[in-house]
């Protein structure tokens, strides 16, 4: 029942030096991020705590997907329309 919201999220992946298959890894992380965001509502990411939770969840998912090659994510921007 909630109106559709478009999201623009600028992410940078921090990977360990010498990480191979970076193109595949980026694609897998991108797919995970999109799938995660599709399950959220605007209320889930509102406010400081909501944004912090989003950052932590995305960071954890990227580290798991990266199997030790991903050290973390940096959010450069988040726009909801």
SULWO-V531079 format. One record per residue. RES is the residue in one small letter. BURIAL is 1 if it has 16 or more other ideal C-beta (glycine too) atoms within 10 Angstrom, else 0. Layout:
# SULWO-V531079
RES;BURIAL
RES;BURIAL
This chain:
# SULWO-V531079
x;0
x;0
x;0
x;0
x;0
x;0
x;0
x;0
x;0
x;0
x;1
x;0
x;1
x;0
x;1
x;0
x;0
x;0
x;0
x;0
x;0
x;0
x;0
x;0
x;1
x;0
x;0
x;0
x;1
x;0
x;0
x;0
x;1
x;0
x;0
x;0
x;1
x;0
x;0
x;0
x;0
x;0
x;0
x;0
x;1
x;0
x;0
x;0
x;0
x;0
x;0
x;0
x;0
x;1
x;1
x;0
x;1
x;1
x;1
x;0
x;1
x;1
x;1
x;0
x;1
x;1
x;0
x;0
x;1
x;1
x;0
x;0
x;1
x;0
x;0
x;0
x;0
x;0
x;0
x;0
x;0
